[in-house]
Amino acid sequence: MALDFGVFCKNTLDGGVVEHCFSSVFGLAANSDPSYLDWLISAWGWTLLVSGLGLAIAIVLGILMGALRTLPDTKITYQFFLWFSTCWVELFRNIPIIVQVFLWYYVIPAFIMPLKAVPSFWLVSIALGFFTSARIAEQVRAGIGSIPSGQRAAATALGLTTLQSYRYVILPIALRIVIPPLTSESMNLIKNSSVAFAVSVPELTLFAMQAQEETSHGIEVYLAVTALYALSAFFVNWVMTLIEKRSRIPGVVNISPSAKLAH
């Protein structure tokens, strides 16, 4: 069976061939009708946007919640933070991501009225961010736990407060340790962004479903979408590998918790 990737140069309105379809993607062809290639590139952009917003939310909240889970329980305030961060992690990591998307899209706006005006891609990004933040929080907690206790004791001996100890001593080391598992979570988030199709965000999965129905060229459509998902994940892996190499602690080859468990 011969594959026909020319389907991407067909008009999305009437199925006719779009001349200079590759030029239209970059806006070089004047007055060109939208092709399935235009739609594919647009869908890829939506996937990257949702993934990027979700990852930004996940990293900020994940680091915060992971750090809070390692506070010493010597004060009532710290005990509250420990309880809150534990509840956060257990809640968001134990509810399926598709259910969280539906909750943010259908349920929560019924109680928080301003959310009804928030675009669906933002709600999906929040759902993805909260879900992934619970997983990152556990990785940060493990990273902090793998740091020798002498580091915290040294920070205390220097007169640093708890906040200063985390800011200047503990987190700079822990974040370097968790880069390898954070890479996997970043790649997983790109794949998890496919749930956005459920609330009509025009990303890659929704494009694939609709384009396959309209063109009857499901093999070509899903191959193209698969390639873009893989390309996005490989790019994230490449970027995170560069970050890991540049931030590696001198004299330490691999100190990630996953590496220690492997031994």
KEDRENKE-881814 format. One record per atom (N, C-alpha, C): x, y, z; residue number from 1; atom name; residue in one letter. Coordinates in steps of 0.02 Angstrom, whole numbers. Example, Ala and Ser with C-alpha at 12.3 -4.5 7.8 and 13.67 -1.06 7.14 Angstrom:
BEGIN
       c1       c2       c3    nr   atom   rest
      660     -284      390     1      N      A
      615     -225      390     1     CA      A
      660     -165      390     1      C      A
      642     -112      354     2      N      S
      684      -53      357     2     CA      S
      645        2      394     2      C      S
// end
This chain:
BEGIN
       c1       c2       c3    nr   atom   rest
       42      -60        0     1      N      M
        0        0        0     1     CA      M
       44       62        0     1      C      M
       37      103      -51     2      N      A
       78      163      -58     2     CA      A
       52      219      -14     2      C      A
       98      253       19     3      N      L
       78      309       61     3     CA      L
       75      373       19     3      C      L
       26      415       33     4      N      D
       16      477       -4     4     CA      D
       18      535       45     4      C      D
       78      562       55     5      N      F
       85      619      100     5     CA      F
       64      684       66     5      C      F
       45      680        3     6      N      G
       17      739      -31     6     CA      G
      -49      761       -1     6      C      G
      -77      719       42     7      N      V
     -140      737       74     7     CA      V
     -133      801      115     7      C      V
      -72      815      139     8      N      F
      -62      874      180     8     CA      F
      -64      938      138     8      C      F
      -60      932       73     9      N      C
      -65      990       29     9     CA      C
     -134      998       -1     9      C      C
     -182      965       30    10      N      K
     -252      972        7    10     CA      K
     -287     1026       49    10      C      K
     -335     1058       16    11      N      N
     -374     1110       48    11     CA      N
     -418     1081      102    11      C      N
     -419     1112      161    12      N      T
     -462     1087      215    12     CA      T
     -536     1103      204    12      C      T
     -550     1147      155    13      N      L
     -619     1167      142    13     CA      L
     -654     1122       92    13      C      L
     -620     1110       35    14      N      D
     -653     1071      -18    14     CA      D
     -612     1011      -42    14      C      D
     -553     1000      -12    15      N      G
     -512      943      -31    15     CA      G
     -470      953      -93    15      C      G
     -471     1013     -122    16      N      G
     -431     1026     -181    16     CA      G
     -357     1035     -164    16      C      G
     -315     1029     -215    17      N      V
     -243     1036     -204    17     CA      V
     -225     1109     -194    17      C      V
     -186     1124     -144    18      N      V
     -164     1192     -130    18     CA      V
      -95     1202     -161    18      C      V
      -90     1248     -207    19      N      E
      -25     1262     -238    19     CA      E
       20     1299     -189    19      C      E
       83     1284     -193    20      N      H
      133     1315     -149    20     CA      H
      114     1305      -75    20      C      H
       93     1244      -58    21      N      C
       68     1233       11    21     CA      C
      123     1241       63    21      C      C
      185     1225       47    22      N      F
      239     1233       95    22     CA      F
      255     1307      105    22      C      F
      245     1346       53    23      N      S
      256     1418       60    23     CA      S
      202     1450      103    23      C      S
      141     1422       99    24      N      S
       86     1451      138    24     CA      S
       97     1442      213    24      C      S
      134     1389      232    25      N      V
      146     1377      303    25     CA      V
      185     1435      334    25      C      V
      231     1464      296    26      N      F
      272     1519      320    26     CA      F
      246     1587      297    26      C      F
      184     1587      270    27      N      G
      154     1649      250    27     CA      G
      184     1679      187    27      C      G
      218     1638      147    28      N      L
      250     1665       87    28     CA      L
      204     1664       26    28      C      L
      151     1624       29    29      N      A
      105     1620      -27    29     CA      A
       44     1663      -13    29      C      A
       32     1712      -56    30      N      A
      -23     1759      -45    30     CA      A
      -90     1726      -62    30      C      A
     -140     1741      -21    31      N      N
     -209     1720      -33    31     CA      N
     -215     1644      -43    31      C      N
     -175     1605       -9    32      N      S
     -179     1532      -16    32     CA      S
     -231     1505       33    32      C      S
     -267     1454       11    33      N      D
     -317     1423       54    33     CA      D
     -281     1380      106    33      C      D
     -310     1372      165    34      N      P
     -277     1332      218    34     CA      P
     -273     1259      197    34      C      P
     -215     1229      207    35      N      S
     -204     1159      191    35     CA      S
     -201     1119      256    35      C      S
     -201     1053      248    36      N      Y
     -194     1011      308    36     CA      Y
     -124     1019      339    36      C      Y
      -76     1039      299    37      N      L
       -9     1053      327    37     CA      L
      -12     1114      372    37      C      L
      -49     1167      351    38      N      D
      -58     1225      394    38     CA      D
      -90     1204      460    38      C      D
     -141     1162      455    39      N      W
     -176     1139      515    39     CA      W
     -130     1098      560    39      C      W
      -89     1056      529    40      N      L
      -42     1014      568    40     CA      L
        8     1057      606    40      C      L
       37     1107      573    41      N      I
       86     1151      606    41     CA      I
       53     1191      662    41      C      I
       -9     1215      649    42      N      S
      -45     1251      700    42     CA      S
      -59     1206      761    42      C      S
      -79     1144      748    43      N      A
      -92     1097      802    43     CA      A
      -29     1083      842    43      C      A
       28     1078      808    44      N      W
       91     1068      842    44     CA      W
      107     1127      888    44      C      W
       92     1187      864    45      N      G
      102     1246      905    45     CA      G
       60     1245      968    45      C      G
       -3     1223      962    46      N      W
      -46     1218     1021    46     CA      W
      -20     1166     1070    46      C      W
        5     1110     1044    47      N      T
       34     1059     1088    47     CA      T
       94     1086     1126    47      C      T
      137     1122     1092    48      N      L
      196     1150     1125    48     CA      L
      176     1204     1175    48      C      L
      125     1243     1159    49      N      L
      103     1296     1205    49     CA      L
       75     1266     1269    49      C      L
       29     1218     1262    50      N      V
        0     1186     1321    50     CA      V
       54     1151     1362    50      C      V
      100     1116     1328    51      N      S
      154     1081     1364    51     CA      S
      199     1130     1400    51      C      S
      217     1185     1367    52      N      G
      262     1234     1397    52     CA      G
      231     1267     1458    52      C      G
      168     1287     1453    53      N      L
      134     1318     1510    53     CA      L
      128     1268     1568    53      C      L
      109     1207     1551    54      N      G
      102     1156     1602    54     CA      G
      168     1141     1637    54      C      G
      222     1139     1598    55      N      L
      288     1125     1628    55     CA      L
      310     1181     1673    55      C      L
      297     1244     1652    56      N      A
      317     1301     1695    56     CA      A
      280     1298     1762    56      C      A
      215     1284     1760    57      N      I
      176     1278     1821    57     CA      I
      202     1220     1864    57      C      I
      216     1164     1831    58      N      A
      236     1103     1867    58     CA      A
      303     1113     1901    58      C      A
      351     1146     1868    59      N      I
      417     1155     1897    59     CA      I
      414     1200     1959    59      C      I
      378     1256     1952    60      N      V
      374     1302     2009    60     CA      V
      340     1269     2068    60      C      V
      281     1240     2057    61      N      L
      245     1208     2112    61     CA      L
      280     1145     2137    61      C      L
      310     1108     2091    62      N      G
      344     1046     2111    62     CA      G
      403     1060     2157    62      C      G
      443     1110     2140    63      N      I
      500     1128     2182    63     CA      I
      476     1152     2251    63      C      I
      423     1194     2250    64      N      L
      397     1220     2312    64     CA      L
      370     1164     2357    64      C      L
      328     1121     2329    65      N      M
      298     1068     2369    65     CA      M
      350     1016     2391    65      C      M
      397     1002     2347    66      N      G
      450      955     2366    66     CA      G
      493      981     2423    66      C      G
      508     1047     2421    67      N      A
      547     1076     2476    67     CA      A
      507     1077     2541    67      C      A
      442     1093     2536    68      N      L
      401     1095     2596    68     CA      L
      396     1026     2630    68      C      L
      399      974     2590    69      N      R
      394      906     2618    69     CA      R
      456      885     2656    69      C      R
      508      924     2652    70      N      T
      570      906     2687    70     CA      T
      586      953     2745    70      C      T
      539      997     2761    71      N      L
      550     1043     2817    71     CA      L
      554     1004     2883    71      C      L
      596     1026     2929    72      N      P
      597      993     2995    72     CA      P
      532     1007     3032    72      C      P
      505      957     3066    73      N      D
      440      965     3100    73     CA      D
      449      991     3171    73      C      D
      490     1043     3177    74      N      T
      505     1070     3244    74     CA      T
      459     1128     3262    74      C      T
      422     1155     3214    75      N      K
      377     1211     3227    75     CA      K
      307     1194     3201    75      C      K
      257     1225     3230    76      N      I
      188     1213     3208    76     CA      I
      179     1235     3136    76      C      I
      210     1292     3119    77      N      T
      205     1317     3050    77     CA      T
      234     1266     3001    77      C      T
      292     1238     3017    78      N      Y
      322     1188     2974    78     CA      Y
      279     1126     2969    78      C      Y
      247     1107     3024    79      N      Q
      203     1049     3023    79     CA      Q
      143     1060     2977    79      C      Q
      117     1121     2976    80      N      F
       62     1137     2931    80     CA      F
       85     1132     2858    80      C      F
      145     1159     2843    81      N      F
      171     1155     2775    81     CA      F
      183     1083     2754    81      C      F
      207     1042     2800    82      N      L
      217      971     2786    82     CA      L
      151      937     2769    82      C      L
      100      952     2810    83      N      W
       34      923     2798    83     CA      W
        5      946     2731    83      C      W
       10     1011     2718    84      N      F
      -18     1038     2656    84     CA      F
       15     1009     2594    84      C      F
       82     1007     2595    85      N      S
      118      982     2536    85     CA      S
      106      907     2526    85      C      S
       99      870     2580    86      N      T
       84      799     2575    86     CA      T
       15      788     2544    86      C      T
      -34      826     2567    87      N      C
     -102      822     2539    87     CA      C
     -101      840     2465    87      C      C
      -62      891     2447    88      N      W
      -57      912     2377    88     CA      W
      -32      855     2333    88      C      W
       22      825     2354    89      N      V
       53      771     2315    89     CA      V
        5      712     2309    89      C      V
      -23      690     2365    90      N      E
      -66      631     2364    90     CA      E
     -130      643     2325    90      C      E
     -155      704     2326    91      N      L
     -217      720     2289    91     CA      L
     -205      719     2214    91      C      L
     -157      757     2191    92      N      F
     -149      767     2119    92     CA      F
     -115      709     2083    92      C      F
      -77      669     2118    93      N      R
      -45      614     2083    93     CA      R
      -89      552     2082    93      C      R
     -143      551     2121    94      N      N
     -186      492     2124    94     CA      N
     -252      501     2086    94      C      N
     -262      557     2053    95      N      I
     -320      568     2011    95     CA      I
     -297      566     1938    95      C      I
     -327      524     1895    96      N      P
     -306      521     1825    96     CA      P
     -308      590     1792    96      C      P
     -260      603     1749    97      N      I
     -253      669     1719    97     CA      I
     -315      688     1678    97      C      I
     -346      641     1643    98      N      I
     -405      657     1604    98     CA      I
     -463      679     1649    98      C      I
     -468      649     1709    99      N      V
     -519      669     1757    99     CA      V
     -505      740     1782    99      C      V
     -441      755     1795   100      N      Q
     -424      822     1817   100     CA      Q
     -440      875     1764   100      C      Q
     -429      858     1701   101      N      V
     -447      904     1647   101     CA      V
     -521      918     1647   101      C      V
     -562      866     1654   102      N      F
     -634      875     1655   102     CA      F
     -656      915     1717   102      C      F
     -623      903     1774   103      N      L
     -639      941     1834   103     CA      L
     -627     1016     1824   103      C      L
     -569     1032     1794   104      N      W
     -553     1102     1782   104     CA      W
     -597     1134     1729   104      C      W
     -620     1094     1682   105      N      Y
     -659     1122     1626   105     CA      Y
     -734     1126     1642   105      C      Y
     -761     1076     1677   106      N      Y
     -833     1072     1688   106     CA      Y
     -854     1087     1760   106      C      Y
     -816     1064     1809   107      N      V
     -839     1066     1878   107     CA      V
     -817     1129     1914   107      C      V
     -751     1142     1916   108      N      I
     -726     1198     1956   108     CA      I
     -754     1265     1932   108      C      I
     -761     1278     1867   109      N      P
     -792     1342     1846   109     CA      P
     -863     1352     1871   109      C      P
     -898     1298     1888   110      N      A
     -965     1304     1915   110     CA      A
     -965     1335     1985   110      C      A
     -908     1329     2020   111      N      F
     -901     1357     2087   111     CA      F
     -860     1421     2086   111      C      F
     -813     1426     2040   112      N      I
     -772     1487     2033   112     CA      I
     -790     1518     1966   112      C      I
     -838     1563     1967   113      N      M
     -868     1590     1906   113     CA      M
     -818     1622     1857   113      C      M
     -768     1660     1881   114      N      P
     -721     1691     1833   114     CA      P
     -685     1640     1788   114      C      P
     -680     1578     1810   115      N      L
     -645     1527     1769   115     CA      L
     -684     1511     1705   115      C      L
     -748     1528     1703   116      N      K
     -787     1515     1642   116     CA      K
     -762     1556     1583   116      C      K
     -729     1612     1599   117      N      A
     -702     1655     1545   117     CA      A
     -631     1637     1527   117      C      A
     -601     1589     1562   118      N      V
     -532     1570     1548   118     CA      V
     -531     1522     1488   118      C      V
     -488     1534     1439   119      N      P
     -483     1489     1380   119     CA      P
     -468     1417     1401   119      C      P
     -493     1370     1363   120      N      S
     -485     1299     1380   120     CA      S
     -412     1278     1383   120      C      S
     -369     1307     1341   121      N      F
     -299     1285     1342   121     CA      F
     -265     1304     1407   121      C      F
     -287     1358     1439   122      N      W
     -260     1376     1504   122     CA      W
     -282     1327     1558   122      C      W
     -345     1305     1555   123      N      L
     -370     1258     1604   123     CA      L
     -334     1191     1597   123      C      L
     -322     1170     1535   124      N      V
     -284     1108     1525   124     CA      V
     -213     1115     1550   124      C      V
     -182     1172     1538   125      N      S
     -114     1184     1561   125     CA      S
     -110     1182     1637   125      C      S
     -161     1210     1671   126      N      I
     -163     1208     1744   126     CA      I
     -169     1136     1768   126      C      I
     -214     1098     1736   127      N      A
     -224     1028     1755   127     CA      A
     -159      988     1746   127      C      A
     -127      997     1689   128      N      L
      -64      963     1676   128     CA      L
      -10      985     1726   128      C      L
       -8     1050     1740   129      N      G
       42     1076     1786   129     CA      G
       34     1049     1857   129      C      G
      -28     1047     1881   130      N      F
      -40     1022     1948   130     CA      F
      -25      947     1952   130      C      F
      -47      910     1901   131      N      F
      -34      837     1900   131     CA      F
       40      822     1900   131      C      F
       78      857     1858   132      N      T
      149      845     1852   132     CA      T
      187      872     1912   132      C      T
      162      925     1943   133      N      S
      196      955     2001   133     CA      S
      200      905     2058   133      C      S
      148      863     2065   134      N      A
      149      813     2118   134     CA      A
      205      762     2108   134      C      A
      218      745     2045   135      N      R
      271      698     2030   135     CA      R
      340      731     2038   135      C      R
      346      793     2016   136      N      I
      410      828     2023   136     CA      I
      425      840     2097   136      C      I
      373      853     2137   137      N      A
      383      865     2208   137     CA      A
      415      804     2241   137      C      A
      394      744     2222   138      N      E
      423      684     2251   138     CA      E
      496      676     2229   138      C      E
      511      696     2167   139      N      Q
      580      693     2144   139     CA      Q
      624      743     2181   139      C      Q
      598      803     2192   140      N      V
      636      853     2230   140     CA      V
      646      830     2301   140      C      V
      594      801     2331   141      N      R
      600      775     2399   141     CA      R
      654      721     2403   141      C      R
      655      676     2353   142      N      A
      707      624     2352   142     CA      A
      776      655     2342   142      C      A
      780      706     2301   143      N      G
      844      739     2290   143     CA      G
      870      772     2352   143      C      G
      826      806     2389   144      N      I
      847      837     2452   144     CA      I
      866      785     2503   144      C      I
      828      730     2503   145      N      G
      843      676     2551   145     CA      G
      909      642     2538   145      C      G
      934      646     2476   146      N      S
      997      613     2460   146     CA      S
     1058      656     2477   146      C      S
     1045      719     2496   147      N      I
     1101      763     2514   147     CA      I
     1125      745     2585   147      C      I
     1189      739     2595   148      N      P
     1215      723     2662   148     CA      P
     1190      773     2714   148      C      P
     1172      748     2772   149      N      S
     1144      790     2825   149     CA      S
     1193      844     2848   149      C      S
     1257      833     2835   150      N      G
     1307      882     2853   150     CA      G
     1298      948     2817   150      C      G
     1269      947     2757   151      N      Q
     1258     1009     2720   151     CA      Q
     1209     1054     2758   151      C      Q
     1154     1024     2782   152      N      R
     1105     1064     2820   152     CA      R
     1135     1088     2886   152      C      R
     1173     1044     2918   153      N      A
     1204     1062     2982   153     CA      A
     1255     1119     2972   153      C      A
     1292     1116     2917   154      N      A
     1341     1169     2903   154     CA      A
     1306     1235     2892   154      C      A
     1249     1234     2855   155      N      A
     1212     1295     2843   155     CA      A
     1186     1325     2908   155      C      A
     1162     1282     2953   156      N      T
     1138     1305     3018   156     CA      T
     1196     1334     3059   156      C      T
     1254     1302     3055   157      N      A
     1312     1326     3093   157     CA      A
     1336     1394     3069   157      C      A
     1323     1408     3005   158      N      L
     1343     1473     2978   158     CA      L
     1292     1527     2995   158      C      L
     1238     1508     3029   159      N      G
     1189     1558     3050   159     CA      G
     1135     1571     2998   159      C      G
     1129     1528     2948   160      N      L
     1078     1537     2898   160     CA      L
     1010     1515     2924   160      C      L
      958     1552     2906   161      N      T
      891     1532     2923   161     CA      T
      870     1472     2881   161      C      T
      812     1443     2896   162      N      T
      788     1386     2857   162     CA      T
      779     1406     2784   162      C      T
      748     1464     2772   163      N      L
      738     1488     2704   163     CA      L
      804     1498     2668   163      C      L
      852     1528     2702   164      N      Q
      917     1540     2671   164     CA      Q
      954     1474     2658   164      C      Q
      946     1426     2703   165      N      S
      978     1361     2694   165     CA      S
      953     1328     2630   165      C      S
      887     1330     2620   166      N      Y
      858     1300     2560   166     CA      Y
      879     1339     2498   166      C      Y
      880     1404     2503   167      N      R
      894     1446     2444   167     CA      R
      967     1440     2422   167      C      R
     1013     1442     2469   168      N      Y
     1084     1446     2452   168     CA      Y
     1122     1380     2455   168      C      Y
     1095     1331     2492   169      N      V
     1133     1269     2502   169     CA      V
     1096     1208     2475   169      C      V
     1036     1196     2500   170      N      I
     1002     1133     2487   170     CA      I
      974     1129     2416   170      C      I
      934     1178     2396   171      N      L
      902     1174     2330   171     CA      L
      952     1177     2272   171      C      L
     1004     1219     2274   172      N      P
     1052     1218     2219   172     CA      P
     1083     1149     2206   172      C      P
     1093     1111     2259   173      N      I
     1120     1043     2251   173     CA      I
     1066      995     2228   173      C      I
     1008      999     2262   174      N      A
      954      952     2247   174     CA      A
      929      958     2175   174      C      A
      924     1020     2150   175      N      L
      898     1030     2082   175     CA      L
      945     1001     2030   175      C      L
     1009     1001     2044   176      N      R
     1057      968     1999   176     CA      R
     1048      893     2000   176      C      R
     1032      867     2058   177      N      I
     1023      795     2065   177     CA      I
      962      770     2026   177      C      I
      909      810     2026   178      N      V
      845      786     1998   178     CA      V
      837      801     1924   178      C      V
      888      827     1892   179      N      I
      880      843     1820   179     CA      I
      864      781     1778   179      C      I
      897      723     1789   180      N      P
      879      664     1748   180     CA      P
      805      644     1754   180      C      P
      777      635     1815   181      N      P
      706      619     1818   181     CA      P
      661      676     1794   181      C      P
      684      738     1803   182      N      L
      645      795     1778   182     CA      L
      641      794     1702   182      C      L
      693      769     1670   183      N      T
      692      761     1597   183     CA      T
      637      714     1576   183      C      T
      631      658     1610   184      N      S
      579      610     1595   184     CA      S
      510      640     1605   184      C      S
      501      678     1659   185      N      E
      436      709     1672   185     CA      E
      419      760     1619   185      C      E
      469      797     1595   186      N      S
      457      847     1542   186     CA      S
      434      813     1478   186      C      S
      466      757     1462   187      N      M
      446      720     1402   187     CA      M
      377      688     1411   187      C      M
      362      664     1470   188      N      N
      296      636     1484   188     CA      N
      242      689     1479   188      C      N
      257      750     1499   189      N      L
      208      803     1497   189     CA      L
      187      818     1425   189      C      L
      236      815     1379   190      N      I
      219      826     1308   190     CA      I
      170      773     1284   190      C      I
      181      711     1305   191      N      K
      136      657     1286   191     CA      K
       68      665     1320   191      C      K
       69      684     1383   192      N      N
        6      693     1420   192     CA      N
      -35      751     1394   192      C      N
       -4      798     1358   193      N      S
      -41      855     1330   193     CA      S
      -94      833     1280   193      C      S
      -90      770     1258   194      N      S
     -139      745     1210   194     CA      S
     -210      744     1240   194      C      S
     -216      746     1307   195      N      V
     -282      746     1337   195     CA      V
     -320      810     1322   195      C      V
     -285      861     1297   196      N      A
     -318      925     1282   196     CA      A
     -371      917     1228   196      C      A
     -367      864     1187   197      N      F
     -417      855     1135   197     CA      F
     -487      846     1166   197      C      F
     -490      822     1228   198      N      A
     -554      807     1260   198     CA      A
     -595      870     1273   198      C      A
     -561      928     1276   199      N      V
     -598      991     1286   199     CA      V
     -588     1037     1226   199      C      V
     -576     1007     1168   200      N      S
     -576     1041     1103   200     CA      S
     -519     1091     1094   200      C      S
     -463     1080     1127   201      N      V
     -403     1119     1111   201     CA      V
     -374     1090     1046   201      C      V
     -363     1132      995   202      N      P
     -344     1106      929   202     CA      P
     -272     1084      924   202      C      P
     -252     1036      966   203      N      E
     -183     1012      967   203     CA      E
     -176      951      921   203      C      E
     -120      917      926   204      N      L
     -102      865      877   204     CA      L
     -151      806      877   204      C      L
     -171      783      935   205      N      T
     -215      725      938   205     CA      T
     -283      741      907   205      C      T
     -310      800      923   206      N      L
     -374      820      893   206     CA      L
     -368      827      818   206      C      L
     -311      856      795   207      N      F
     -299      861      723   207     CA      F
     -300      792      691   207      C      F
     -264      744      722   208      N      A
     -259      678      693   208     CA      A
     -328      645      686   208      C      A
     -369      651      738   209      N      M
     -435      620      737   209     CA      M
     -479      650      683   209      C      M
     -479      716      678   210      N      Q
     -522      749      629   210     CA      Q
     -496      743      558   210      C      Q
     -430      749      549   211      N      A
     -401      744      482   211     CA      A
     -409      674      454   211      C      A
     -403      623      497   212      N      Q
     -412      554      475   212     CA      Q
     -484      543      450   212      C      Q
     -532      572      485   213      N      E
     -602      564      464   213     CA      E
     -616      600      398   213      C      E
     -585      657      388   214      N      E
     -599      698      329   214     CA      E
     -562      672      267   214      C      E
     -502      646      276   215      N      T
     -461      627      218   215     CA      T
     -458      552      206   215      C      T
     -475      512      256   216      N      S
     -469      439      252   216     CA      S
     -396      417      241   216      C      S
     -350      459      261   217      N      H
     -278      443      257   217     CA      H
     -250      440      328   217      C      H
     -278      394      367   218      N      G
     -258      389      437   218     CA      G
     -186      371      447   218      C      G
     -157      329      404   219      N      I
      -88      308      413   219     CA      I
      -41      367      407   219      C      I
      -51      406      354   220      N      E
       -8      465      343   220     CA      E
      -16      516      398   220      C      E
      -78      527      419   221      N      V
      -91      577      470   221     CA      V
      -60      557      537   221      C      V
      -70      495      557   222      N      Y
      -44      474      622   222     CA      Y
       32      466      621   222      C      Y
       61      450      564   223      N      L
      134      448      559   223     CA      L
      163      518      569   223      C      L
      131      567      538   224      N      A
      155      636      544   224     CA      A
      149      661      616   224      C      A
       92      647      647   225      N      V
       82      668      716   225     CA      V
      131      633      763   225      C      V
      141      569      752   226      N      T
      189      531      793   226     CA      T
      259      561      787   226      C      T
      278      578      726   227      N      A
      344      607      714   227     CA      A
      352      673      752   227      C      A
      300      714      753   228      N      L
      305      779      787   228     CA      L
      307      770      863   228      C      L
      269      722      890   229      N      Y
      274      708      961   229     CA      Y
      345      685      979   229      C      Y
      372      640      938   230      N      A
      439      614      951   230     CA      A
      492      670      945   230      C      A
      484      712      894   231      N      L
      531      767      885   231     CA      L
      530      815      944   231      C      L
      470      829      969   232      N      S
      464      874     1028   232     CA      S
      498      843     1088   232      C      S
      486      779     1100   233      N      A
      516      745     1157   233     CA      A
      592      741     1151   233      C      A
      617      727     1091   234      N      F
      690      724     1081   234     CA      F
      722      792     1093   234      C      F
      687      846     1073   235      N      F
      714      913     1083   235     CA      F
      719      929     1157   235      C      F
      666      912     1195   236      N      V
      667      923     1267   236     CA      V
      724      883     1299   236      C      V
      733      821     1278   237      N      N
      787      780     1304   237     CA      N
      855      810     1290   237      C      N
      864      837     1229   238      N      W
      927      869     1210   238     CA      W
      941      930     1253   238      C      W
      890      972     1263   239      N      V
      898     1033     1303   239     CA      V
      915     1015     1376   239      C      V
      879      967     1404   240      N      M
      891      948     1473   240     CA      M
      959      916     1482   240      C      M
      983      880     1431   241      N      T
     1050      850     1434   241     CA      T
     1103      904     1436   241      C      T
     1093      957     1396   242      N      L
     1140     1014     1397   242     CA      L
     1140     1047     1466   242      C      L
     1080     1057     1494   243      N      I
     1075     1088     1560   243     CA      I
     1111     1045     1612   243      C      I
     1101      979     1608   244      N      E
     1133      934     1656   244     CA      E
     1209      938     1652   244      C      E
     1235      940     1591   245      N      K
     1308      943     1582   245     CA      K
     1336     1008     1609   245      C      K
     1301     1063     1597   246      N      R
     1326     1128     1618   246     CA      R
     1320     1139     1694   246      C      R
     1271     1106     1725   247      N      S
     1260     1117     1797   247     CA      S
     1287     1061     1840   247      C      S
     1321     1013     1810   248      N      R
     1346      956     1848   248     CA      R
     1395      979     1902   248      C      R
     1388      948     1961   249      N      I
     1432      965     2017   249     CA      I
     1502      939     2002   249      C      I
     1553      980     2005   250      N      P
     1621      958     1990   250     CA      P
     1643      899     2033   250      C      P
     1671      849     2001   251      N      G
     1696      791     2036   251     CA      G
     1646      737     2049   251      C      G
     1582      749     2030   252      N      V
     1529      700     2040   252     CA      V
     1505      677     1972   252      C      V
     1507      612     1960   253      N      V
     1488      585     1895   253     CA      V
     1413      579     1889   253      C      V
     1381      547     1935   254      N      N
     1308      539     1934   254     CA      N
     1284      528     2004   254      C      N
     1244      575     2029   255      N      I
     1221      570     2098   255     CA      I
     1145      571     2101   255      C      I
     1112      554     2046   256      N      S
     1039      555     2046   256     CA      S
     1013      497     2088   256      C      S
      954      507     2120   257      N      P
      925      453     2161   257     CA      P
      913      390     2121   257      C      P
      893      397     2056   258      N      S
      881      338     2015   258     CA      S
      945      299     2003   258      C      S
     1001      335     1997   259      N      A
     1065      302     1987   259     CA      A
     1086      264     2049   259      C      A
     1072      293     2107   260      N      K
     1090      260     2170   260     CA      K
     1050      196     2179   260      C      K
      985      199     2161   261      N      L
      943      141     2167   261     CA      L
      966       85     2120   261      C      L
      992      106     2062   262      N      A
     1015       56     2013   262     CA      A
     1074       16     2039   262      C      A
     1112       46     2084   263      N      H
     1169       12     2114   263     CA      H
     1150      -28     2175   263      C      H
// end
